[in-house]
Amino acid sequence: MTVFDQQRLTQQTLRLDIDGLRRGVYTDKYFENVVRVLTAAHEHGYRYSGSRPRALPVDLSGVAVGDLVVEAQVFTRRAPYALIAGIDAALAMIRYATGTWENGMFRESWESLEVEAVEDGVIVEYDGHPDHVLPVMKIRGCYREFALLETTILGVLSRASRLATNVLDVLRVSNGKPVLFFPARFDLPEVQAVDGYAYWLAVQRYNHETGYQTRAAVSTDRQAAWWGGKGGGTIPHALIAAYFGDTAEAMVAFARYMPVDVPRYVLADFNNDTVGDSLATAAAYWREYRAALETGDEDGQRRWTLHGVRLDTSLSVRDVSLGAGDPYGVNAKLVRVVRSALDAAWEAWDVPDHLREAAQAYCAQIKIVVTGGFNVERIRQFERDGVPVDIYGVGSTLLRNDHETNTDFTMDVVRVQIDGAWYDAAKVGRQANANPDLQPVNLGEL
């Protein structure tokens, strides 16, 4: 459930490998060992008989360790904040894979659990002090029945929250401009759904904070599977290569054969002549657009609207429109040169007086998209300098995982229940913590 739409993701959407979760194929072996030990203790009727227990104000002799009921809390220590994502996926794991194997059959026991969790989209702040962590989930129940799930719960929360937070960091410096999500080619296909959901969640959070209506835009259908969207895109360099490097002709074919609701963005760097190929494409489109405009053909006008120019110049080359000593790759000067050329393109089109205003507007609405190595720092600099970018495309940097972006989660057993009463049992340096955003969860909804 997100704080924005109050809709819970269920197994029908998530499509988790429930059998694999129950059998522990995704589980660190030491959690499997925990389950084996506690199950054996249960089966042998073991009662605690050690000599050095944690000092608790209760008699521990005779406690059935194999059936011990615990409180486990899940938290992250990313500073200064983390945007939480993956909660519903973690809850679905608990719902469908809590239980025990008996005579080759899995016996679910999720109904015996008491679970609290925050909602996806909540911001959790952390000041760096380990006593000040804010749990995003608490699970109370027989430990051996859910211990096998720790690895996968932490894994989905860590990845989803890291990506969501990384995306939000980028959005917060973009001044409301769309950020296209392009990391699919940099990781396994299996992670696309959770990654795309984390991105979508960050967009919702950003819009919630700012009042913007920035749209989520992903490149594959699988990235949109958890939030009901669709992937989108225009052309790769390969299409231009198939037209022998004739960018304008490739884009004409794209407009002719693709549905009118697919945006037309020219990928303008194939020949390292961003201005030349952008102007050639705009001129080719305008000829068709003008004919449709003069005959009142609205479908034709939509088909031949050039929505934007994408700059993707390699960091190893300098665009031919720039001079010696100018920067390589996509840079502020190149963007300004392209913007100026597009705004003035109509002047070379032999436009009659009655269409001059339409031609000017046609050129002015062509957006500039920049891609290739963009991150928080680079986007912040572009925005600070007023570079006329309309859309940023960001890929591998959203997967960043280092000392600044690490969003690993931890699950600690912090309390135990004995004779109906709760007692602190966290390891030294940890403690049970509260979070006002925790809410009771009805696992039956999943």
N, C-alpha and C positions, 0 to 999 in steps of 0.2 A: 504494500500500500504506500503510495506517495503522499506527501503533504499537499500536493497540488491537485490531484484528482480523486483521492480516496478510493482508488481502484486497486484491488489486491491481485498480484500476479499468481496464477494457479499452475498446477502441474500440467494442465491442458495446454498452456502457453509455453511453460518452461521446458517441458519434455526432458526431464532429468532421467538419468539411468538409475532407476530405483533399485533394480536387482543388484547392480554393481555397488551402489551405496550400501545396501544391506549386507553384502558379502565382503565389504571392506577392500575392494580392489583399488580404490582411490585413497586409502587410509595409510598414514605412516604406521609402520609395523609396531612401534611401541604402544600405539593406542590399541592395536589388535592384541598385543600382549596383555594390556590392562584388562581387556574384556575376558581373555582366557583365564587370567588369574582370578578375577572376581567371580566369574562363572563357576570355576572349580570350587572356590570358597563357598559359594551358595550351594552347590550340589553336595558338598561334604559337610554342610551344616557348621562351618567354621565360625567360632566366636572369638573376638579379639582376646589374645592372651599374651601380648607383648609386655615388655617391662619399661619402655621409655616413651610413653605417649606424650603428645602435646598436653601441656597443663590446661585442662578444662575443668570447670566447676561441676563435674558430673562423673559418675563411676562408669568407666569405659569397658570394664570387664564384662564379657558376655554380649557385646554389641555384634550384630551380624554384619560383618564388613562387606560380604558379598551382596547384601541388599541395602547398602548405605544410601540414604537420600542426601543429596548435596545441593548446594546452590553454586552454579558456575556463572561467571560473568565474562562477557566478551567486550574487548575495548581496543582502541588504537591509540598510538602516541605520536601521530603526525602533528607537528606544530607549524603554524599557530592554529590551524583548523583542518578539518577533513569534511568533505561532503559525503555523507553516508549513502552507499548504494549496495545492492545485493541482499538486502534484508529479506525480501520475499523469497528469493531463491534459497537462502539459508533456512528459513522457516519451512519451506516445502521439504527440504531434506529431513528436518526434524519430524515433520508430519508423517512422511512415508517410510522413513528408515529407522525410527526409534522402535526398539523391540528386541526380541531374542529368537534364536533358532532352537526349535524343539522337534526332534525326530524328522529332520529334513524340511520342516515347514517353518516359515517365519511368522512369529506371533507379534503383531503390532501392539505397542503399549503407549502410544502418544497421548491417549486420553488421560493417563496418570500424571502427565507433566503439567507444570505451571510455568508459562513462558511470558515474559515481558520483552518488548522490543520498541525501538524508535521506528519511525517511518522513513522509508527512502526519501531523500531530499533534505533531511535534517542536517544542520551544521553542528559538528562537535568541535569545540575549542579545546586546546591543550596548551598549558603554559610551561611545559617542560618538567614539571615536578611530578614524580611517579605517584604521589598520593592524590593527585588531582585528576586522574583519568575519569572520563565519563562513560560508563558502560552503554553500549548500544543494544545489548541483549542480556537477559538473565534467564537461566534455565534451572528449574528446580524439579528434581525427580531422582529415581534410582539411577545412579551414575553408570552402572555397567550397561544399561539399556540405551544410552545415547553417547557413550564415550567414543564409539567408533566413528562418530560424525565430526569430531573436532577438526581434523585436517580439512575436510571439504567446506565446512562452515567458514573457517578462517580464510580459506583460499578464495572463495567467491567474494567475501566481504573485502579482502585485501585488494584483489584486482579491480573489482568494480568501483570501490571507493577511491582507489588511486587514480584511475582514469577520470572519474567524475570530478575529482578535485583538480587534476591537471587541466581538464577542459575549462572548469570554472575560472581558474587562474588566467587562462588565455582570454576568455570572454570578458573578464573584468578590465582588461586593458584595450578592448577592441572598440569601445565607444558605441556599442549597439550594432556594429556591423556583423553580418553573418560570418560564422566560422564553419567551413565545410570540413567534414570528418573523413580523412583519407588514410587511416592506418591499416586497412584490411590487408594490403600486400606485405605487411611487415610482421605478420604473425600467423598462427595456425587458423584454419577456417573454423575450427570448433569454438573459438573464443569470440567470434564476430557478434553473436547475439548479445552476450553480456557486455561487450565493449560498446556496442551501439546503444544499448539501454543506458549505460553509464553516461555516455555523451548526451543522449536525449534528456536525461535527468538533470544534467548540468545546465542545459539550455533552459529547462523549466525553472530551475532555481534562479538563474540569471534574470529571466523575465520577471519572476516574482519579486526580486530585489529592486529592479530598476524601472519596471513598468513598460519596458520594451516588448515588442512582439516578434523577437528574433525567431526564425523558423529553424527547426532541426533539419539538417541535410546530410544524409549518409550515402555511401557509394554502392552498397549492396543491399539486397532485400533481406538477407539474414541479419544484418545490423539493425534492421527496423522491426524484426520479428516480434520482439517483446513489447513494443509500443504501438504496433498496428500501422506502421508507415511503409514506405517503399524506398528502395534505393533510387538514386538519380545520377545523371552524368551526361556528358556530351561526347567528345571524341578523344581517342588517344593519338599519339604521334603516328602509330601504325596506319591509321586511315589516311593520313597525309602521305605517308610513304607509298601506300597503294595507289595514290593519284600522282605519283612521281614527283612529290615535293610541291605540288600545286595546291597550296593551302586554300585559296579561294575556291577552286573547283571542288575540292573535298567538302568544303562547307556548303557549297551549293547543292551537292548531292545529299548531304545530311538534311538540309531544309526540305529538299524535294521528297525524300523518302521516309523521313521520320514524322510521327504524329505532331500536330501543331502544338500540343500541350508540353512537348519536350523543349526546354529552353535551348536556344542557340548561342553557344559560347565558342568562339574561335580560339584554338590553341595556337598561339601566334609565334612561337619561338623556333619552329622546325628548321627554318633556313637562317636562323639568327638575324632575321630582319623583321623584328616585331612591328615596327611602324609600317613597313611596306606591305606585309601580309595582312595586317589589320585593316589598312586602307583599301587594299584590293578586295578583301572580303566584304567590307562595308559598302563599297561601290557596287559589287555584284548583287548584294542583297537589296540595296536601294532601288536598282533598276526594276526588280520584280515587285518590290513594295510599292513603288510609285505607280506601276501599272494597276495593281490591286486597289490602291487608294483612289485613282481616277475613275475606276469603274465601280467603286463602292463594294468591292469584294472583301468583306471583313475576315473571312477565313484566310484569304491570301495575304492580307496584312499581317495576320498572326504568324503565318508560315514564314514570312520573309522579314520578320523583326529580328535584328541582330541584338541579342540581349547583352552580350558582353565579350570582352577580350581577356583571355587568360595568359598571363606572363609566367613562364616557367623556365627562363633562361638558366642554363647550367652555370654553376659557380666558377667553372673553368674557362668561360668565354665571355667576351664583351660584345654586346649587341652592336651591329654596324651603325646604328643611329647615334651612337655615342662616339666621343673623340678619344684620342690617346690620353691616357692618364685617368680616364673615367673608370668607375668601378666595374667589376665583373658581376655576372649573375643578375638576378632581379634586385634592383636598387631604386632609391628614391628618384634619382635623376631620370632613369629610364621610364618610370611610371609617369612622371610629369611630361616627358617628351611625348609619350603615347597619348596621354590625356589631351594635350594641346593639339596633336595631329588629328585625333578623332573629332574634337570640337570644331575644327576648321575643315573637316573632310568635305562637307557639302559644297564648299566654294569651288571645288574642281568638278562638280557634277552637272554643270550647265542647267541649273534649276530655274524654271520660269518663275516670274515674280509671285504668282499666286501660290506657289508651293515652297517658297523660301522659308517661311516659318515652320512648315512641316518638316523640311529637310534639316533645319537647325535642331528642332526637337528630336528628330530621329537620331542624330549624332550625339546629342547631349545625354540621351537615355542609355547609351551603350556603357555598361559598367566595366570596371577593371577588377579582375580577380588576380591575386598574386599567390603563387605556390612555390615550394622549394626551400626547405630549411627554416620555415617560420616558427617562432616560439614566442614565449612571453616577452623576452627582452627586445626581440626584433620588432614585434608588433607595437610594443610600447613606444619604441623610438620612432616608428613610422607615424604613429598617432600624434606624438609630441611635435613632430616636424610638419604635421599637416599634409602628409603625402596623400594624394587623391586616390586612395584605394577604396573600393566599395565592398569587397569580399575577400576574406583570407581563407586559403586552403591549408590545413595543417595535417600532417601525417605522423611520422614516427616519433616526433617529440612529445606527442600526447601519451606515448607508452613509456615515457621516461620514468626510471626507477633508480634513484640515487639517494644520497644522504638527505637531500632536501625534500624529495617527493615520496620517500618510502612511507607506505601506509599499511605496514604489516599489522595484523590483528593478533591478539592473544586471548586465550580462554583460560581462566584460573578457577579452580575450585576454591571458593572463599569462605563458605560456611557449610556445616554439616548439621543434620537433624538427628537428635537422639531423644527418644521418648517424647516426640512431639515438639521439642524446643530446639531453637537454632543456636549454634555456637560458632564463633569465629574459628576458621581453620586455614586461613591463607598462609602461603609461604612467607618467610621474612622478607620485608620490603614491599609486600602487597597487602591490600585490604579490601573489604567489601565497600564499594562506592555507590552513590546514588546518582540518578540522572532524572530530572523532572520530566524529560521527554519520553521516558519509558512508559509504555501502555500495555495493558493485558492483551494477549493475543488469543483469538479463537482459532486453534489449529484446524478445526473442522471446516473452516471456510476455504481451506487450501486443497 
